Amino acid sequence: MYGVKRGFKAPGEFGISDIVGLGLAGAAGIIAALITDYQQQGEASALFTLNRWIAELGSMLGFPDIPLWMVVIGMTTVGAVSIFYFQPITRQGAFAQGFGLLAVIMTATPADLAGGIEAISNGLPGLQPTVAREASYGARIINASYTPGEATFYQVQNDHDPAKYDVHLQINFPDGFSADIDTLIRTGAIRGRLHNEDTDETWNLFRSSGGTIRREGNSLYIEAGVPARSATARLWVRVECKGYAIEEQSAMASLGETLNWSIDMSKSGMPLFLQRLGKSYRY
């Protein structure tokens, strides 16, 4: 029994120590639910989606890089404060209430797994510097250059693939891998994201939808076509691998040019889950 041995306390009889105890129990329930979701769902954990939403909100206020640990602290605070609304009368009840509250939040939050990397396509007309073409309405365009929205226009009007940036990515792991790549991917020990800042689209580096992924020695080579809607765009890559520090870089991609991008991973003894707490999962 919580409170005094003679029985339960009524809400009006709670002192400061009682309220603190209930708040800590509620926060503990939140933490237990967070750990359960993170361990069971891995990359599909709603925690990453919540971080992205909060980062987007923070960017509007001038704070774009909100790390994952701040989201955890915020959710834990929600669990502690929620006792004033739900008014549990035992610590066990406060724990269960906190656990259940976060379970509801996580269930309502969609997973952000990102799609697989796409194949490179160079079939869009009009990207070469000296091409004449005629649109369906009869207007002729000479020496046309790529403009936003043109890829979609030609895909719909002339049944061509949309324009894509040609990205050749080389990821170097100087000390090799702790296991075969398939095992690392399956267990979540290696993860990677490719993000187009211009379109706000994200792809999973280690899931293919036509793109190529191959291993040569201690390096991974990835060739992908990143859908484009403008002549240039800033692309972001984040790579996480067991035994290495999380690496995040950006580069400018241009239509008609191959982006040869080399990323060198650095050895690290810090567990990935601790490293992830310090990163902002904006994509």
Salt bridges, closest charged atoms under 4 A:
GLU13 OE2 - ARG6 NH2 3.87
ASP18 OD2 - LYS9 NZ 2.87
GLU43 OE2 - ARG193 NE 3.22
GLU56 OE2 - ARG52 NH1 3.49
ASP65 OD1 - ARG282 NE 3.36
ASP112 OD2 - ARG52 NE 3.23
ASP112 OD2 - ARG193 NH1 3.98
GLU118 OE1 - LYS164 NZ 2.98
GLU134 OE1 - ARG140 NH2 3.20
GLU150 OE2 - ARG133 NH2 3.15
ASP166 OD1 - HIS168 NE2 2.92
ASP198 OD2 - ARG229 NE 3.49
ASP200 OD1 - HIS195 NE2 3.56
GLU216 OE2 - ARG214 NE 2.98
GLU223 OE2 - ARG214 NH1 3.54
GLU240 OE2 - ARG238 NE 3.36
GLU240 OE1 - ARG276 NE 2.65
GLU248 OE1 - LYS279 NZ 3.59
GLU248 OE2 - ARG282 NH2 3.23
